[in-house]
C-alpha cells in the first residue's frame, strides 16, 4: 500500500518542472534543419542528468528508499520505451517523413504521452490500492506481453494500424512543410505528419498499458511513478535521434526487454513471498538490457569480420 505523503508543494514543483522542460523540448528545437546526432547526444545527457537530479531531490526529501524507487521506475520505463523507437523508424520510413519533420511529430507526441500516462497511472494506483489482487493480474499481463514480444513480427514489418489509418483518414501523401493539416482541392486533409502522429499516439496508449503495470512492480507511489514516467518520456525524442540508425543492429534487444517484463511480472506475482529492494531491481533491469545490447554488438561485429 502507498505510504508516501507528498505535500502540495512537491506536486506543484513537479508541474513547474514539467512545463519548463516541455517548453524547452517544444521551443528549443524549432527550425527546418534535422537535428544532428551530436546535438541529440548532448540533449540525451541533459535529460538523463535532469532525471538523476530529480531522483536526488526525491531521495533528499522523501528518503533513500523513495529515491531508489524513482531510479528503478525510471530505468524500467526508459528501457521499455526503446521498443517504441522501432515503431517510429517504420512509421516515418513508410510515410516518407523527413528527419526535420520527425522532430516536430515526436515533440507533440510527447505531450499526448504525458497526458495518457497521467490518466493510466492515476487509475492504476487507485485500482491497486482498492483491490490489491489486481497486482497478480498485472503480473500475469506482463508475462503474457513478454511472450507476445518474443513472438511478434520483425521491427521492419509495416504496422497494421498505419494501413488502417491510411484507409480511413482523409489524408494526402504530399508533405506541406511542417503542417499537420493542409487544404487540397477545396477540402482539409491530414498530411503524413498527422498520420504519423496519430499512429504514434495510439501505439503509445497500447504501450502504456504494458509498461505502466511493469512500473507498479517497483512502486505503487503515484508521485514517483508519474515523475519517473515524465523524465523517461521527455528524453525519448533525443534518444530516437541517437539510436534510430543503430536500432537495426541491436537484434537481441527484444529478448532483453522481454526478460525485463518477465522479471517485473514475476516480481508482482510473487510479491507475497519475495521482497526485493529497488536497487536490486535496478541491477536486474540493467543486466537484462546490458546483456542484450552486448550480445547484439558482439554478433554484429562477428558478422562484419566474416570474409
MARVOMAR-938276 format. One record per residue (C-alpha): x, y, z; residue number from 1; residue in three letters; chain. Coordinates in Angstrom, 2 decimals, decimal comma, padded with zeros to 5 digits, always signed. Layout:
<rec X="X" Y="Y" Z="Z" nr="NUM" rest="ALA" kette="A"/>
...
***
This chain:
<rec X="+000,00" Y="+000,00" Z="+000,00" nr="1" rest="UNK" kette="A"/>
<rec X="+001,10" Y="+003,57" Z="-000,67" nr="2" rest="UNK" kette="A"/>
<rec X="+002,69" Y="+005,24" Z="+002,37" nr="3" rest="UNK" kette="A"/>
<rec X="+004,45" Y="+008,25" Z="+000,87" nr="4" rest="UNK" kette="A"/>
<rec X="+002,98" Y="+011,56" Z="+002,00" nr="5" rest="UNK" kette="A"/>
<rec X="+003,54" Y="+014,05" Z="-000,81" nr="6" rest="UNK" kette="A"/>
<rec X="+002,78" Y="+017,69" Z="+000,07" nr="7" rest="UNK" kette="A"/>
<rec X="+001,07" Y="+020,01" Z="-002,40" nr="8" rest="UNK" kette="A"/>
<rec X="+004,27" Y="+021,97" Z="-002,98" nr="9" rest="UNK" kette="A"/>
<rec X="+006,02" Y="+018,83" Z="-004,30" nr="10" rest="UNK" kette="A"/>
<rec X="+003,27" Y="+018,26" Z="-006,87" nr="11" rest="UNK" kette="A"/>
<rec X="+003,46" Y="+021,97" Z="-007,77" nr="12" rest="UNK" kette="A"/>
<rec X="+007,23" Y="+021,67" Z="-008,24" nr="13" rest="UNK" kette="A"/>
<rec X="+006,72" Y="+018,65" Z="-010,48" nr="14" rest="UNK" kette="A"/>
<rec X="+004,19" Y="+020,59" Z="-012,55" nr="15" rest="UNK" kette="A"/>
<rec X="+006,61" Y="+023,51" Z="-012,93" nr="16" rest="UNK" kette="A"/>
<rec X="+009,43" Y="+021,17" Z="-013,94" nr="17" rest="UNK" kette="A"/>
<rec X="+007,15" Y="+019,53" Z="-016,50" nr="18" rest="UNK" kette="A"/>
<rec X="+006,03" Y="+022,84" Z="-018,01" nr="19" rest="UNK" kette="A"/>
<rec X="+009,58" Y="+024,23" Z="-018,19" nr="20" rest="UNK" kette="A"/>
<rec X="+011,13" Y="+021,09" Z="-019,68" nr="21" rest="UNK" kette="A"/>
<rec X="+008,27" Y="+020,53" Z="-022,10" nr="22" rest="UNK" kette="A"/>
<rec X="+008,57" Y="+024,14" Z="-023,28" nr="23" rest="UNK" kette="A"/>
<rec X="+012,29" Y="+023,62" Z="-023,81" nr="24" rest="UNK" kette="A"/>
<rec X="+011,67" Y="+020,48" Z="-025,85" nr="25" rest="UNK" kette="A"/>
<rec X="+008,99" Y="+022,16" Z="-027,98" nr="26" rest="UNK" kette="A"/>
<rec X="+010,60" Y="+025,56" Z="-028,46" nr="27" rest="UNK" kette="A"/>
<rec X="+014,36" Y="+024,96" Z="-028,38" nr="28" rest="UNK" kette="A"/>
<rec X="+014,37" Y="+022,61" Z="-031,36" nr="29" rest="UNK" kette="A"/>
<rec X="+012,44" Y="+024,57" Z="-033,94" nr="30" rest="UNK" kette="A"/>
<rec X="+013,74" Y="+025,06" Z="-037,45" nr="31" rest="UNK" kette="A"/>
<rec X="+013,88" Y="+023,32" Z="-040,77" nr="32" rest="UNK" kette="A"/>
<rec X="+017,18" Y="+021,52" Z="-040,23" nr="33" rest="UNK" kette="A"/>
<rec X="+017,33" Y="+017,98" Z="-038,92" nr="34" rest="UNK" kette="A"/>
<rec X="+018,93" Y="+017,59" Z="-035,53" nr="35" rest="UNK" kette="A"/>
<rec X="+022,45" Y="+016,22" Z="-035,60" nr="36" rest="UNK" kette="A"/>
<rec X="+023,39" Y="+013,07" Z="-033,74" nr="37" rest="UNK" kette="A"/>
<rec X="+025,92" Y="+015,05" Z="-031,68" nr="38" rest="UNK" kette="A"/>
<rec X="+023,23" Y="+017,50" Z="-030,58" nr="39" rest="UNK" kette="A"/>
<rec X="+020,90" Y="+014,62" Z="-029,73" nr="40" rest="UNK" kette="A"/>
<rec X="+023,63" Y="+013,00" Z="-027,63" nr="41" rest="UNK" kette="A"/>
<rec X="+024,06" Y="+016,23" Z="-025,69" nr="42" rest="UNK" kette="A"/>
<rec X="+020,31" Y="+016,54" Z="-025,11" nr="43" rest="UNK" kette="A"/>
<rec X="+020,07" Y="+012,89" Z="-024,07" nr="44" rest="UNK" kette="A"/>
<rec X="+022,78" Y="+013,55" Z="-021,48" nr="45" rest="UNK" kette="A"/>
<rec X="+020,87" Y="+016,64" Z="-020,30" nr="46" rest="UNK" kette="A"/>
<rec X="+017,60" Y="+014,69" Z="-019,89" nr="47" rest="UNK" kette="A"/>
<rec X="+019,33" Y="+011,86" Z="-018,05" nr="48" rest="UNK" kette="A"/>
<rec X="+021,09" Y="+014,38" Z="-015,81" nr="49" rest="UNK" kette="A"/>
<rec X="+017,79" Y="+016,10" Z="-015,09" nr="50" rest="UNK" kette="A"/>
<rec X="+016,20" Y="+012,77" Z="-014,17" nr="51" rest="UNK" kette="A"/>
<rec X="+019,06" Y="+011,89" Z="-011,83" nr="52" rest="UNK" kette="A"/>
<rec X="+018,85" Y="+015,35" Z="-010,24" nr="53" rest="UNK" kette="A"/>
<rec X="+015,13" Y="+014,94" Z="-009,61" nr="54" rest="UNK" kette="A"/>
<rec X="+015,81" Y="+011,47" Z="-008,22" nr="55" rest="UNK" kette="A"/>
<rec X="+018,30" Y="+013,05" Z="-005,80" nr="56" rest="UNK" kette="A"/>
<rec X="+015,60" Y="+015,54" Z="-004,78" nr="57" rest="UNK" kette="A"/>
<rec X="+013,17" Y="+012,67" Z="-004,12" nr="58" rest="UNK" kette="A"/>
<rec X="+015,79" Y="+010,85" Z="-002,02" nr="59" rest="UNK" kette="A"/>
<rec X="+016,63" Y="+014,01" Z="-000,09" nr="60" rest="UNK" kette="A"/>
<rec X="+013,05" Y="+014,97" Z="+000,81" nr="61" rest="UNK" kette="A"/>
<rec X="+011,32" Y="+011,58" Z="+000,98" nr="62" rest="UNK" kette="A"/>
<rec X="+014,13" Y="+009,25" Z="+001,99" nr="63" rest="UNK" kette="A"/>
<rec X="+016,62" Y="+006,97" Z="+000,27" nr="64" rest="UNK" kette="A"/>
<rec X="+014,08" Y="+004,17" Z="-000,40" nr="65" rest="UNK" kette="A"/>
<rec X="+011,89" Y="+006,63" Z="-002,36" nr="66" rest="UNK" kette="A"/>
<rec X="+014,93" Y="+007,76" Z="-004,34" nr="67" rest="UNK" kette="A"/>
<rec X="+015,78" Y="+004,15" Z="-005,15" nr="68" rest="UNK" kette="A"/>
<rec X="+012,20" Y="+003,52" Z="-006,27" nr="69" rest="UNK" kette="A"/>
<rec X="+012,39" Y="+006,54" Z="-008,58" nr="70" rest="UNK" kette="A"/>
<rec X="+015,64" Y="+005,30" Z="-010,11" nr="71" rest="UNK" kette="A"/>
<rec X="+014,24" Y="+001,79" Z="-010,64" nr="72" rest="UNK" kette="A"/>
<rec X="+010,98" Y="+003,07" Z="-012,15" nr="73" rest="UNK" kette="A"/>
<rec X="+012,86" Y="+005,50" Z="-014,42" nr="74" rest="UNK" kette="A"/>
<rec X="+015,26" Y="+002,84" Z="-015,69" nr="75" rest="UNK" kette="A"/>
<rec X="+012,38" Y="+000,42" Z="-016,25" nr="76" rest="UNK" kette="A"/>
<rec X="+010,32" Y="+002,91" Z="-018,26" nr="77" rest="UNK" kette="A"/>
<rec X="+013,37" Y="+004,14" Z="-020,18" nr="78" rest="UNK" kette="A"/>
<rec X="+014,34" Y="+000,59" Z="-021,13" nr="79" rest="UNK" kette="A"/>
<rec X="+010,86" Y="-000,45" Z="-022,24" nr="80" rest="UNK" kette="A"/>
<rec X="+010,34" Y="+002,78" Z="-024,20" nr="81" rest="UNK" kette="A"/>
<rec X="+013,21" Y="+001,80" Z="-026,50" nr="82" rest="UNK" kette="A"/>
<rec X="+010,91" Y="-000,80" Z="-028,08" nr="83" rest="UNK" kette="A"/>
<rec X="+008,70" Y="+002,07" Z="-029,25" nr="84" rest="UNK" kette="A"/>
<rec X="+011,61" Y="+003,52" Z="-031,21" nr="85" rest="UNK" kette="A"/>
<rec X="+011,44" Y="+000,60" Z="-033,62" nr="86" rest="UNK" kette="A"/>
<rec X="+007,89" Y="+001,63" Z="-034,49" nr="87" rest="UNK" kette="A"/>
<rec X="+008,92" Y="+005,26" Z="-035,01" nr="88" rest="UNK" kette="A"/>
<rec X="+011,54" Y="+004,20" Z="-037,58" nr="89" rest="UNK" kette="A"/>
<rec X="+009,00" Y="+002,11" Z="-039,50" nr="90" rest="UNK" kette="A"/>
<rec X="+006,21" Y="+004,71" Z="-039,43" nr="91" rest="UNK" kette="A"/>
<rec X="+008,41" Y="+007,60" Z="-040,54" nr="92" rest="UNK" kette="A"/>
<rec X="+010,01" Y="+005,50" Z="-043,25" nr="93" rest="UNK" kette="A"/>
<rec X="+006,67" Y="+004,22" Z="-044,60" nr="94" rest="UNK" kette="A"/>
<rec X="+005,19" Y="+007,74" Z="-044,77" nr="95" rest="UNK" kette="A"/>
<rec X="+008,32" Y="+009,42" Z="-046,09" nr="96" rest="UNK" kette="A"/>
<rec X="+008,53" Y="+011,89" Z="-043,22" nr="97" rest="UNK" kette="A"/>
<rec X="+011,88" Y="+013,75" Z="-043,41" nr="98" rest="UNK" kette="A"/>
<rec X="+014,17" Y="+013,98" Z="-040,39" nr="99" rest="UNK" kette="A"/>
<rec X="+013,45" Y="+017,64" Z="-039,68" nr="100" rest="UNK" kette="A"/>
<rec X="+009,70" Y="+017,00" Z="-039,56" nr="101" rest="UNK" kette="A"/>
<rec X="+010,12" Y="+013,86" Z="-037,42" nr="102" rest="UNK" kette="A"/>
<rec X="+011,28" Y="+016,06" Z="-034,58" nr="103" rest="UNK" kette="A"/>
<rec X="+008,01" Y="+018,03" Z="-034,64" nr="104" rest="UNK" kette="A"/>
<rec X="+005,90" Y="+014,87" Z="-034,65" nr="105" rest="UNK" kette="A"/>
<rec X="+007,81" Y="+013,35" Z="-031,74" nr="106" rest="UNK" kette="A"/>
<rec X="+007,70" Y="+016,55" Z="-029,69" nr="107" rest="UNK" kette="A"/>
<rec X="+003,91" Y="+016,77" Z="-029,93" nr="108" rest="UNK" kette="A"/>
<rec X="+003,67" Y="+013,03" Z="-029,42" nr="109" rest="UNK" kette="A"/>
<rec X="+005,34" Y="+013,55" Z="-026,06" nr="110" rest="UNK" kette="A"/>
<rec X="+002,51" Y="+015,87" Z="-024,98" nr="111" rest="UNK" kette="A"/>
<rec X="-000,10" Y="+013,22" Z="-025,66" nr="112" rest="UNK" kette="A"/>
<rec X="+002,01" Y="+010,55" Z="-023,93" nr="113" rest="UNK" kette="A"/>
<rec X="+002,28" Y="+012,62" Z="-020,76" nr="114" rest="UNK" kette="A"/>
<rec X="-001,50" Y="+013,08" Z="-020,63" nr="115" rest="UNK" kette="A"/>
<rec X="-002,31" Y="+009,41" Z="-021,24" nr="116" rest="UNK" kette="A"/>
<rec X="+000,25" Y="+008,23" Z="-018,69" nr="117" rest="UNK" kette="A"/>
<rec X="-001,13" Y="+010,57" Z="-016,03" nr="118" rest="UNK" kette="A"/>
<rec X="-004,56" Y="+009,03" Z="-016,61" nr="119" rest="UNK" kette="A"/>
<rec X="-003,34" Y="+005,42" Z="-016,58" nr="120" rest="UNK" kette="A"/>
<rec X="-001,11" Y="+005,86" Z="-013,53" nr="121" rest="UNK" kette="A"/>
<rec X="-003,88" Y="+007,58" Z="-011,59" nr="122" rest="UNK" kette="A"/>
<rec X="-006,43" Y="+004,90" Z="-012,43" nr="123" rest="UNK" kette="A"/>
<rec X="-003,95" Y="+002,07" Z="-011,89" nr="124" rest="UNK" kette="A"/>
<rec X="-002,80" Y="+003,34" Z="-008,49" nr="125" rest="UNK" kette="A"/>
<rec X="-006,38" Y="+003,86" Z="-007,31" nr="126" rest="UNK" kette="A"/>
<rec X="-007,37" Y="+000,39" Z="-008,50" nr="127" rest="UNK" kette="A"/>
<rec X="-004,42" Y="-001,38" Z="-006,87" nr="128" rest="UNK" kette="A"/>
<rec X="-004,92" Y="+000,45" Z="-003,59" nr="129" rest="UNK" kette="A"/>
<rec X="-008,56" Y="-000,63" Z="-003,55" nr="130" rest="UNK" kette="A"/>
<rec X="-008,17" Y="-004,13" Z="-004,98" nr="131" rest="UNK" kette="A"/>
<rec X="-004,73" Y="-005,43" Z="-004,12" nr="132" rest="UNK" kette="A"/>
<rec X="-005,45" Y="-008,62" Z="-006,04" nr="133" rest="UNK" kette="A"/>
<rec X="-005,00" Y="-006,64" Z="-009,26" nr="134" rest="UNK" kette="A"/>
<rec X="-001,27" Y="-006,90" Z="-008,61" nr="135" rest="UNK" kette="A"/>
<rec X="-001,42" Y="-010,53" Z="-009,70" nr="136" rest="UNK" kette="A"/>
<rec X="-003,49" Y="-009,61" Z="-012,76" nr="137" rest="UNK" kette="A"/>
<rec X="-000,88" Y="-007,02" Z="-013,77" nr="138" rest="UNK" kette="A"/>
<rec X="+001,87" Y="-009,57" Z="-013,20" nr="139" rest="UNK" kette="A"/>
<rec X="+000,18" Y="-012,08" Z="-015,48" nr="140" rest="UNK" kette="A"/>
<rec X="-000,35" Y="-009,40" Z="-018,15" nr="141" rest="UNK" kette="A"/>
<rec X="+003,37" Y="-008,60" Z="-018,13" nr="142" rest="UNK" kette="A"/>
<rec X="+004,40" Y="-012,23" Z="-018,57" nr="143" rest="UNK" kette="A"/>
<rec X="+001,91" Y="-012,62" Z="-021,46" nr="144" rest="UNK" kette="A"/>
<rec X="+003,22" Y="-009,39" Z="-023,00" nr="145" rest="UNK" kette="A"/>
<rec X="+006,78" Y="-010,73" Z="-022,82" nr="146" rest="UNK" kette="A"/>
<rec X="+005,74" Y="-013,85" Z="-024,71" nr="147" rest="UNK" kette="A"/>
<rec X="+003,94" Y="-011,76" Z="-027,34" nr="148" rest="UNK" kette="A"/>
<rec X="+007,03" Y="-009,56" Z="-027,70" nr="149" rest="UNK" kette="A"/>
<rec X="+009,20" Y="-012,57" Z="-028,45" nr="150" rest="UNK" kette="A"/>
<rec X="+006,69" Y="-013,88" Z="-030,99" nr="151" rest="UNK" kette="A"/>
<rec X="+005,97" Y="-010,52" Z="-032,62" nr="152" rest="UNK" kette="A"/>
<rec X="+006,77" Y="-009,69" Z="-036,22" nr="153" rest="UNK" kette="A"/>
<rec X="+010,06" Y="-008,18" Z="-037,21" nr="154" rest="UNK" kette="A"/>
<rec X="+010,51" Y="-004,50" Z="-036,47" nr="155" rest="UNK" kette="A"/>
<rec X="+010,64" Y="-003,79" Z="-040,21" nr="156" rest="UNK" kette="A"/>
<rec X="+007,06" Y="-005,05" Z="-040,73" nr="157" rest="UNK" kette="A"/>
<rec X="+004,51" Y="-002,39" Z="-041,61" nr="158" rest="UNK" kette="A"/>
<rec X="+002,19" Y="-001,81" Z="-038,60" nr="159" rest="UNK" kette="A"/>
<rec X="-001,44" Y="-002,81" Z="-039,38" nr="160" rest="UNK" kette="A"/>
<rec X="-002,56" Y="+000,34" Z="-037,55" nr="161" rest="UNK" kette="A"/>
<rec X="-000,78" Y="+002,50" Z="-040,10" nr="162" rest="UNK" kette="A"/>
<rec X="-002,54" Y="+000,80" Z="-043,02" nr="163" rest="UNK" kette="A"/>
<rec X="-005,89" Y="+001,23" Z="-041,23" nr="164" rest="UNK" kette="A"/>
<rec X="-005,31" Y="+004,96" Z="-040,72" nr="165" rest="UNK" kette="A"/>
<rec X="-004,34" Y="+005,42" Z="-044,36" nr="166" rest="UNK" kette="A"/>
<rec X="-007,61" Y="+003,79" Z="-045,46" nr="167" rest="UNK" kette="A"/>
<rec X="-009,93" Y="+005,66" Z="-043,10" nr="168" rest="UNK" kette="A"/>
<rec X="-008,39" Y="+009,11" Z="-042,73" nr="169" rest="UNK" kette="A"/>
<rec X="-008,80" Y="+011,83" Z="-045,37" nr="170" rest="UNK" kette="A"/>
<rec X="-005,12" Y="+012,45" Z="-045,99" nr="171" rest="UNK" kette="A"/>
<rec X="-002,59" Y="+013,27" Z="-048,66" nr="172" rest="UNK" kette="A"/>
<rec X="+000,79" Y="+011,67" Z="-049,23" nr="173" rest="UNK" kette="A"/>
<rec X="+002,19" Y="+015,10" Z="-050,14" nr="174" rest="UNK" kette="A"/>
<rec X="+004,15" Y="+016,92" Z="-047,47" nr="175" rest="UNK" kette="A"/>
<rec X="+003,17" Y="+020,52" Z="-046,66" nr="176" rest="UNK" kette="A"/>
<rec X="+006,19" Y="+021,69" Z="-044,72" nr="177" rest="UNK" kette="A"/>
<rec X="+005,75" Y="+021,02" Z="-041,02" nr="178" rest="UNK" kette="A"/>
<rec X="+001,95" Y="+021,29" Z="-041,11" nr="179" rest="UNK" kette="A"/>
<rec X="-000,32" Y="+018,53" Z="-039,79" nr="180" rest="UNK" kette="A"/>
<rec X="-003,35" Y="+019,64" Z="-041,82" nr="181" rest="UNK" kette="A"/>
<rec X="-003,47" Y="+021,17" Z="-045,32" nr="182" rest="UNK" kette="A"/>
<rec X="-006,09" Y="+022,23" Z="-047,83" nr="183" rest="UNK" kette="A"/>
<rec X="-006,18" Y="+020,38" Z="-051,14" nr="184" rest="UNK" kette="A"/>
<rec X="-008,84" Y="+020,66" Z="-053,85" nr="185" rest="UNK" kette="A"/>
<rec X="-011,18" Y="+022,58" Z="-051,61" nr="186" rest="UNK" kette="A"/>
<rec X="-011,07" Y="+020,30" Z="-048,58" nr="187" rest="UNK" kette="A"/>
<rec X="-008,96" Y="+019,89" Z="-045,47" nr="188" rest="UNK" kette="A"/>
<rec X="-006,83" Y="+016,75" Z="-045,33" nr="189" rest="UNK" kette="A"/>
<rec X="-004,23" Y="+015,34" Z="-043,00" nr="190" rest="UNK" kette="A"/>
<rec X="-000,60" Y="+015,30" Z="-044,03" nr="191" rest="UNK" kette="A"/>
<rec X="+001,82" Y="+012,39" Z="-043,46" nr="192" rest="UNK" kette="A"/>
<rec X="+002,84" Y="+014,17" Z="-040,25" nr="193" rest="UNK" kette="A"/>
<rec X="-000,70" Y="+013,87" Z="-038,88" nr="194" rest="UNK" kette="A"/>
<rec X="-000,95" Y="+010,20" Z="-039,82" nr="195" rest="UNK" kette="A"/>
<rec X="+002,41" Y="+009,54" Z="-038,16" nr="196" rest="UNK" kette="A"/>
<rec X="+001,38" Y="+011,46" Z="-035,02" nr="197" rest="UNK" kette="A"/>
<rec X="-001,91" Y="+009,58" Z="-034,64" nr="198" rest="UNK" kette="A"/>
<rec X="-000,19" Y="+006,22" Z="-035,22" nr="199" rest="UNK" kette="A"/>
<rec X="+002,47" Y="+007,04" Z="-032,62" nr="200" rest="UNK" kette="A"/>
<rec X="-000,09" Y="+008,29" Z="-030,07" nr="201" rest="UNK" kette="A"/>
<rec X="-002,36" Y="+005,25" Z="-030,41" nr="202" rest="UNK" kette="A"/>
<rec X="+000,58" Y="+002,88" Z="-030,20" nr="203" rest="UNK" kette="A"/>
<rec X="+001,85" Y="+004,68" Z="-027,10" nr="204" rest="UNK" kette="A"/>
<rec X="-001,51" Y="+004,09" Z="-025,42" nr="205" rest="UNK" kette="A"/>
<rec X="-001,11" Y="+000,36" Z="-026,05" nr="206" rest="UNK" kette="A"/>
<rec X="+002,50" Y="+000,56" Z="-024,89" nr="207" rest="UNK" kette="A"/>
<rec X="+001,47" Y="+002,36" Z="-021,69" nr="208" rest="UNK" kette="A"/>
<rec X="-000,95" Y="-000,46" Z="-020,87" nr="209" rest="UNK" kette="A"/>
<rec X="+002,09" Y="-002,76" Z="-020,78" nr="210" rest="UNK" kette="A"/>
<rec X="+004,82" Y="-000,54" Z="-019,36" nr="211" rest="UNK" kette="A"/>
<rec X="+002,89" Y="+001,14" Z="-016,53" nr="212" rest="UNK" kette="A"/>
<rec X="+001,88" Y="-002,17" Z="-014,89" nr="213" rest="UNK" kette="A"/>
<rec X="+005,58" Y="-003,04" Z="-015,02" nr="214" rest="UNK" kette="A"/>
<rec X="+006,38" Y="+000,13" Z="-013,09" nr="215" rest="UNK" kette="A"/>
<rec X="+003,96" Y="-000,95" Z="-010,37" nr="216" rest="UNK" kette="A"/>
<rec X="+006,32" Y="-003,88" Z="-009,77" nr="217" rest="UNK" kette="A"/>
<rec X="+008,79" Y="-001,32" Z="-008,42" nr="218" rest="UNK" kette="A"/>
<rec X="+006,50" Y="+001,03" Z="-006,51" nr="219" rest="UNK" kette="A"/>
<rec X="+002,85" Y="+001,97" Z="-006,12" nr="220" rest="UNK" kette="A"/>
<rec X="+003,62" Y="+005,58" Z="-005,16" nr="221" rest="UNK" kette="A"/>
<rec X="+001,78" Y="+007,79" Z="-007,66" nr="222" rest="UNK" kette="A"/>
<rec X="+004,21" Y="+010,71" Z="-007,32" nr="223" rest="UNK" kette="A"/>
<rec X="+007,23" Y="+008,51" Z="-008,00" nr="224" rest="UNK" kette="A"/>
<rec X="+005,54" Y="+006,64" Z="-010,85" nr="225" rest="UNK" kette="A"/>
<rec X="+004,47" Y="+009,75" Z="-012,72" nr="226" rest="UNK" kette="A"/>
<rec X="+007,66" Y="+011,74" Z="-012,19" nr="227" rest="UNK" kette="A"/>
<rec X="+009,75" Y="+008,76" Z="-013,40" nr="228" rest="UNK" kette="A"/>
<rec X="+007,49" Y="+008,44" Z="-016,44" nr="229" rest="UNK" kette="A"/>
<rec X="+007,79" Y="+012,16" Z="-017,17" nr="230" rest="UNK" kette="A"/>
<rec X="+011,57" Y="+012,06" Z="-017,33" nr="231" rest="UNK" kette="A"/>
<rec X="+011,62" Y="+008,80" Z="-019,32" nr="232" rest="UNK" kette="A"/>
<rec X="+009,23" Y="+010,23" Z="-021,92" nr="233" rest="UNK" kette="A"/>
<rec X="+010,80" Y="+013,70" Z="-022,14" nr="234" rest="UNK" kette="A"/>
<rec X="+014,13" Y="+012,24" Z="-023,27" nr="235" rest="UNK" kette="A"/>
<rec X="+012,56" Y="+009,92" Z="-025,84" nr="236" rest="UNK" kette="A"/>
<rec X="+012,81" Y="+012,34" Z="-028,79" nr="237" rest="UNK" kette="A"/>
<rec X="+016,56" Y="+012,87" Z="-028,37" nr="238" rest="UNK" kette="A"/>
<rec X="+017,08" Y="+009,16" Z="-027,73" nr="239" rest="UNK" kette="A"/>
<rec X="+015,34" Y="+008,39" Z="-031,02" nr="240" rest="UNK" kette="A"/>
<rec X="+017,77" Y="+010,58" Z="-032,96" nr="241" rest="UNK" kette="A"/>
<rec X="+020,71" Y="+008,93" Z="-031,21" nr="242" rest="UNK" kette="A"/>
<rec X="+019,56" Y="+005,34" Z="-031,73" nr="243" rest="UNK" kette="A"/>
<rec X="+017,50" Y="+005,45" Z="-034,96" nr="244" rest="UNK" kette="A"/>
<rec X="+020,39" Y="+004,40" Z="-037,18" nr="245" rest="UNK" kette="A"/>
<rec X="+021,64" Y="+001,77" Z="-034,72" nr="246" rest="UNK" kette="A"/>
<rec X="+018,37" Y="+000,04" Z="-033,80" nr="247" rest="UNK" kette="A"/>
<rec X="+018,59" Y="-002,46" Z="-036,64" nr="248" rest="UNK" kette="A"/>
<rec X="+021,95" Y="-003,67" Z="-035,29" nr="249" rest="UNK" kette="A"/>
<rec X="+020,61" Y="-004,31" Z="-031,77" nr="250" rest="UNK" kette="A"/>
<rec X="+018,94" Y="-007,52" Z="-032,91" nr="251" rest="UNK" kette="A"/>
<rec X="+018,68" Y="-009,10" Z="-029,45" nr="252" rest="UNK" kette="A"/>
<rec X="+017,17" Y="-006,09" Z="-027,71" nr="253" rest="UNK" kette="A"/>
<rec X="+013,68" Y="-007,61" Z="-027,74" nr="254" rest="UNK" kette="A"/>
<rec X="+014,99" Y="-010,55" Z="-025,73" nr="255" rest="UNK" kette="A"/>
<rec X="+016,32" Y="-008,15" Z="-023,11" nr="256" rest="UNK" kette="A"/>
<rec X="+013,04" Y="-006,23" Z="-022,99" nr="257" rest="UNK" kette="A"/>
<rec X="+011,09" Y="-009,49" Z="-022,71" nr="258" rest="UNK" kette="A"/>
<rec X="+013,34" Y="-010,52" Z="-019,81" nr="259" rest="UNK" kette="A"/>
<rec X="+012,60" Y="-007,21" Z="-018,09" nr="260" rest="UNK" kette="A"/>
<rec X="+008,85" Y="-007,76" Z="-018,50" nr="261" rest="UNK" kette="A"/>
<rec X="+009,11" Y="-011,34" Z="-017,16" nr="262" rest="UNK" kette="A"/>
<rec X="+011,11" Y="-010,06" Z="-014,19" nr="263" rest="UNK" kette="A"/>
<rec X="+008,54" Y="-007,34" Z="-013,42" nr="264" rest="UNK" kette="A"/>
<rec X="+005,65" Y="-009,78" Z="-013,86" nr="265" rest="UNK" kette="A"/>
<rec X="+007,26" Y="-012,42" Z="-011,63" nr="266" rest="UNK" kette="A"/>
<rec X="+008,00" Y="-009,77" Z="-009,02" nr="267" rest="UNK" kette="A"/>
<rec X="+004,31" Y="-008,86" Z="-008,88" nr="268" rest="UNK" kette="A"/>
<rec X="+003,09" Y="-012,47" Z="-008,91" nr="269" rest="UNK" kette="A"/>
<rec X="+005,49" Y="-013,41" Z="-006,09" nr="270" rest="UNK" kette="A"/>
<rec X="+005,05" Y="-010,18" Z="-004,11" nr="271" rest="UNK" kette="A"/>
<rec X="+003,63" Y="-012,06" Z="-001,11" nr="272" rest="UNK" kette="A"/>
<rec X="+006,68" Y="-014,32" Z="-000,88" nr="273" rest="UNK" kette="A"/>
<rec X="+009,52" Y="-012,37" Z="-002,46" nr="274" rest="UNK" kette="A"/>
<rec X="+010,71" Y="-008,93" Z="-001,36" nr="275" rest="UNK" kette="A"/>
<rec X="+013,37" Y="-007,24" Z="-003,50" nr="276" rest="UNK" kette="A"/>
<rec X="+014,91" Y="-003,84" Z="-002,90" nr="277" rest="UNK" kette="A"/>
<rec X="+014,60" Y="-001,15" Z="-005,61" nr="278" rest="UNK" kette="A"/>
<rec X="+018,38" Y="-001,17" Z="-006,10" nr="279" rest="UNK" kette="A"/>
<rec X="+018,30" Y="-004,92" Z="-006,73" nr="280" rest="UNK" kette="A"/>
<rec X="+015,58" Y="-004,28" Z="-009,32" nr="281" rest="UNK" kette="A"/>
<rec X="+017,80" Y="-001,66" Z="-010,96" nr="282" rest="UNK" kette="A"/>
<rec X="+020,64" Y="-004,19" Z="-011,15" nr="283" rest="UNK" kette="A"/>
<rec X="+018,41" Y="-006,85" Z="-012,74" nr="284" rest="UNK" kette="A"/>
<rec X="+016,96" Y="-004,43" Z="-015,32" nr="285" rest="UNK" kette="A"/>
<rec X="+020,40" Y="-003,07" Z="-016,21" nr="286" rest="UNK" kette="A"/>
<rec X="+021,76" Y="-006,62" Z="-016,53" nr="287" rest="UNK" kette="A"/>
<rec X="+018,93" Y="-007,70" Z="-018,86" nr="288" rest="UNK" kette="A"/>
<rec X="+019,30" Y="-004,72" Z="-021,19" nr="289" rest="UNK" kette="A"/>
<rec X="+023,09" Y="-004,67" Z="-020,99" nr="290" rest="UNK" kette="A"/>
<rec X="+023,37" Y="-008,37" Z="-021,86" nr="291" rest="UNK" kette="A"/>
<rec X="+021,03" Y="-007,93" Z="-024,86" nr="292" rest="UNK" kette="A"/>
<rec X="+023,00" Y="-004,94" Z="-026,17" nr="293" rest="UNK" kette="A"/>
<rec X="+026,39" Y="-006,59" Z="-025,68" nr="294" rest="UNK" kette="A"/>
<rec X="+025,19" Y="-009,77" Z="-027,38" nr="295" rest="UNK" kette="A"/>
<rec X="+023,88" Y="-007,72" Z="-030,31" nr="296" rest="UNK" kette="A"/>
<rec X="+027,10" Y="-005,74" Z="-030,69" nr="297" rest="UNK" kette="A"/>
<rec X="+029,21" Y="-008,89" Z="-030,43" nr="298" rest="UNK" kette="A"/>
<rec X="+027,12" Y="-010,67" Z="-033,04" nr="299" rest="UNK" kette="A"/>
<rec X="+027,22" Y="-007,62" Z="-035,31" nr="300" rest="UNK" kette="A"/>
<rec X="+031,00" Y="-007,42" Z="-035,01" nr="301" rest="UNK" kette="A"/>
<rec X="+031,37" Y="-011,12" Z="-035,77" nr="302" rest="UNK" kette="A"/>
<rec X="+029,17" Y="-010,79" Z="-038,85" nr="303" rest="UNK" kette="A"/>
<rec X="+031,20" Y="-007,85" Z="-040,22" nr="304" rest="UNK" kette="A"/>
<rec X="+034,50" Y="-009,68" Z="-039,66" nr="305" rest="UNK" kette="A"/>
<rec X="+033,46" Y="-012,69" Z="-041,73" nr="306" rest="UNK" kette="A"/>
<rec X="+035,09" Y="-012,79" Z="-045,20" nr="307" rest="UNK" kette="A"/>
***
